[in-house]
Amino acid sequence: RKSDSVGAFSEVVLAEEKRTQRLVAIKCIPKKALEGKENSIENEIAVLHKIKHANIVSLEDIFESKSHLYLVMQLVSGGELFDRIVEKGFYTEKDASKLIQQILDAVKYLHDMGIVHRDLKPENLLYYSLDEDSKIMISDFGLSKIEGSGSVMSTACGTPGYVAPEVLAQKPYSKAVDCWSIGVISYILLCGYPPFYDENDAKLFEQILKAEYEFDSPYWDDISDSAKDFIVHLMEKDPKIRYTCEQALQHPWIAGDTALDKNIHESVSAQIKKNFAKSKWKQAFNATAVVRHMRRLQLGTSQEGPSQPTLTSPCHGHLLLPEGEEEESSESASPVHQLSLEQTRPWNLNSLRPVGTRPNYTRKG
């Protein structure tokens, strides 16, 4: 189970489309959790439906049962950003630069669409596949917001260590908050620890409000001045002069050849392991482990090992219905009709689709 825009009540399951055998991830959200939060989930769906970018996880379909709403998402199975860095034996500034370039390109796309993510952090950055040269993907749009023309936002949200000073100061803010977060992520990618840290939240917020951070020795001794300059421009306290995504993409550390090729893996991975322990919820669903396991089965091997996935109520056959809902037989099940996404208010939770219709997906476990 995973915390998102509707609280800690949604479950993500791995499923296979019956017709094409294509794997997808389905976010299962109890309608009880949506009561009073219809606008929140509608916002998330509205944001996801607008987005079509190579580095952003896409929403592919929506289904409804009597008790649940199902969001069918593109499956990304390459694992989390920090996990992959730790697993590498070789990691350089150039690797970090290429990662940040992809993130900047995706966030620039969002900003050009009038969308502010508002919760960019390493946990929301996933590799598309297990391939060595896999692209990075931005996920989790639960806090995203579509800007109105010339609008600014003022709702305090985001993850404390990555949130911009103006958000903590409860001042109106705009898409510049995402650029600050990218600066924080860039900082961590080059040293393995966050620029702001304190066990006391009040002291942590004070550091962020003042934009007080250092490039500490010895961790930054082997990092280029160009990388530090890039970070300074993104982690600028004043959002009016903070780099935009477009400006950041033109910086020599991204667009030029100033990113160093020296191996910094040992230091960075040691700090990542020390400072970013896995959260408990991540153990509930490990798409990477599932895909690895399925590949072994397809190859006819039996090397399941310790990475075999643990899913909540795993089964073969139809996606499990929540307790209290009777499953229809395949002969009597109503055909699934694609939801209309063109209406003024297409996500009325009582009329998404006729109750009882079922998605044509098989849960994998």
N, C-alpha and C positions, 0 to 999 in steps of 0.2 A: 504494500500500500504506500501511497505517495502523497505528500502534501502538495496542493496546487491552489488554483484560484477559488475553488469551492471548499477548501479546507482539507483536512487529512482523512478524506472518506473515499477517494477514488482508488481504483485498482487498475493496473496496466497488465494486460495479458498478451501473450504471443499467439497469433492466429494465422491460419493459412486460408487464402481464398480458394474455395473448392474448384472453381472453373479453371483457374490459371496456376494453382498451387504456389502462388506468390505469398511470401510471408509479410505480415503487417503487425503493427502494435495497436491494440484496441484499449482506449481509456474508458473504463466502465464507471459511470458516475451515478450513484443512487439519487433518485429524484427527491428523496427526503432531505438530502444534503443541499438541494438547490432551492428549497423553499425560502423565499425572501432574497434569493441571490440570482434570480433569473437574469438580471441585467449583467451580472458578472460573467456568467457563462455565455450569454449572447455576445458580450464584448470579445471574449476569447475566440469564439467561433467566427465572428465578423473579421477579426484580425487575421486568423489563420486562413480564411477563405480568400482573402485578398492577395496572399503571398505566394509567389512562384519564383523561387530562387534556388540555385544549385547548392547553396550552403545553408539552407533553412529547411527544417523538417516540415513537410507539408501535411495538411489535412486532406484526406482522400474521400471520406464519406461520413455520413451521420446516420445513426439508427436509434430507434426508440422501442423499448418494451414497456410493460405496464409499470415497472418500478425503476427502470434504469434508462439513462441516456448513454449511447455508445459513440465515441469519436474514433474513427478508423484513421490511424496515423501512419505515415511512411515509417518503415522500420529502419532504424540505424543501429547497427550491431557491432561497431568497432570499439566500443568502450569509451570511458571518460578520458578527458584530456590528460589529467595528472597520472592516471594509471598507465597510459601509453608511454608517457615520458619516462616514468620510473622503469618500465620494462625495457626501454631502449638501452643499448650499450654505448651509444654515441649520440650526443645532442649538443647543438651549437646555437650561437646567436642567429645564424642564418635559418636554422629550423624554426626558431621562435618568430623571426621576421616573416617567414612564409605563413605561419599560422595566423599571426596578427593581420597580415594582408588579407587573408580570406575573411576574417571576422570583420575587418573594416569595410570590405567590399559588400558583405551581406548587410551590415548595419547602415551603410550609405544607401543601399537599396530601400531599406525600411524607412529611413528618414526622407528619401525622395518620395515615398508613398504616403508621407505624413504620419508614419507609425513610430512611436517611441517604445523600445523594449522595456526599459525601466528596471530590469532585474538581470542584467548581464553578469555572469559569474562563471568560474570554471566548471561547476557542476552542470551548467546548462550548455556546455560545449562538448559534443560527442563526435566520435569518428564514425563516418558513414559505414565503413567495412573494416575487416581485419587486415586488409591489404596494407603493405608497408607504406605505400604512397597515398593512402586514403585521404580524402578531403575531410575537413572539419565541418560540423553542422551545428547551427544554433537551434535550441529547442526551448520548450516551456514558455508559452506566451500568456500565462495566467495573469501577469501584471501589466501587460502591454496596453497601450492606449492609442487610439487614433486621434491625432490632433485635428481640431477644427481650424479653419482659416485664420492664421495669425494668433492662434490661442496659446496660452501657457497653462501649465498644470500646477496644482498645489497639494495634491494628496500625497502624504508621506508614505512611501512604500519602497521595497527593495531589501537587499541583504546588507546589514550594517557595514561590514568591512569593505563593501564595493560601492556604497552609495555616495553621491556627490555632496559637497558641503551645503549647497543651496537647498537640497532636500531636507537635510537635518536642521537647517536654519528656518525651515517652514516658509521659505520664500517661493514665489512663483518660479517655475523652472520649465525647461524645454528639452529638446533632443540632445542638448549639450551634456545631459546627465549620462547618456550612454557613452560618450567619448571619455568622460572621467573614468567610468568603469573599465573601458578598454585599456586605459592607462594603468589602472591597478592590476589588471590581468597581465599586461606586458611586464610590469615590475616583478610579479610573482614568477613568470615564465623564465626570468633571467637570474633569479636568486633562490627561488623555492620557498620563500616566506612572504607574508603580507607586509605592505608598507606601514599599516596601522595595526597595532595590537595592544590590548589591555584587557585583563580579566574584568575590570570595572567598565561597564558600558558608558557611564558618564565621562570617564577619562578617555575612552576610545573615541567617543563623539567629539570631545574637545580637540583631540589630535586632528580628526578629519576636518572639523570646522576651521581650524587654523592652517590646514594643509601642511602639517608638520611631518615630514618624513626625511629619511637619510639614505644615501647610498653607502651602506656600512662596509668597512674593511673587516675581514679579507674577502667577503663574498662578492663585492663589486670591483675588486682590483683588476680582474681580467676582462671586465665588460667595457666595451667601447664607449668613448665620449658621445658618439653619435646616438647610441641606444639610450643613454641617460638624457640627452637633449630631447629625444623623441618623447620619452616619458614625462619630462618636465612640461612640455607643451600640452600634453593631454591631461596631466594632473595639475592643471592651473586652477587656482582657487576662483578666479573671476571667469564665469562662463562666457562672458562677452568676448574675451580674448583667448579662451581655450580653443585649441585646434578643433576644427570640424573633421569629419571622416575624410572629406575631400582633401583637406590640407594634410592630414596625416598620411594619406596614400601617396602624397607627393614628397614626403620627407625622404632624405637620402637613405635612412636606415630601412625603409620599405622599398622605395623605387630605385635606389642606387645600389652601390656595392660596399657600403660601409659596415654592414653586419659581419662580424668576425666568424671565422670558420674553426675556431679553437674549441676542443671538446670540453664542455662544462658539466657533463652529465653527472659525475661523481658528487660534486658539491650540490647541484640543484636537486637531484633525486633524493639525496640524504635529507635535505631541508624539507622537501615535499612530504616525505614519509614522516618526518617529525611534526610538521605543522598541519597536515591535512589528513587526519585519520578518517577512514570510511565511516559514514553515518550508518546507523542501524537499518534504516529503511532501504538502503541500496541492496541489502542482502535478499530482499523479497523477490526481486525480479532482475535477473542478469541476462539480458538479451545476448550478450557475447557468448556466455557459456552455453545457452540454448543452441545458438547457431553452430558453435563448434561441435556440440553433441550430435546435432542433426547431420552435419557434414560427415562425421565418423560413421553414422548409421548408413548414409548414402554410399560411403566407400566400402561398406561391409566389414568395418572394424568393430572391435568391442572395447576400445581403450577409453572407457568413460572417465576414469580418474576422478579427482576431487572437485573438478569444475562443473560436474553435472548439475543442471539447474534445479532449484527448488521453487516450485510455483504454488500459489495458494490453490488448493483443491485441483491439482492437475488432472486432466482427463483427455481421452481421445473421443472424437465425435463432435457434436455441436458445442458451441460456446455454452458453458454452464449458465443456466438461468438462476437468478437469486432465489433463495428459499421462499416458498409461497407462490412461485410462478410455475405453472405446468407447461412442460415443453410440448409443442405440437409435433406430430409425426411429419416426416418429410413429404408424405403423400398429401397431407391436409394443410400444410403450412401455406400461408398466403404468400404470393410473390412479393419480393421486396421492390419498392418503388423508390427511386432516387428522390431525395428531398429537394424541394424548390428552394433555391438560395437567392431568388430574384425579388421576392416580395419585400415590402417595407419592413415587416416584422416576421421574418421567416422562421424564427426559432421559438415560437410560442410552445412551451414545454408540454402543453396538453394537446397539441395538434401537429406535432412534427410528422407523424405518420400513423396510420391506423394501429391501435393497440393489438398486439399479437403477431404482427409481421416480424419476420426474423431475418437477420443478415445472413448472407450465404457464405459464412466463414466457419472453419473448423478450428477449435482451440488446440494448440499444440502443447505437449507436456512430456 
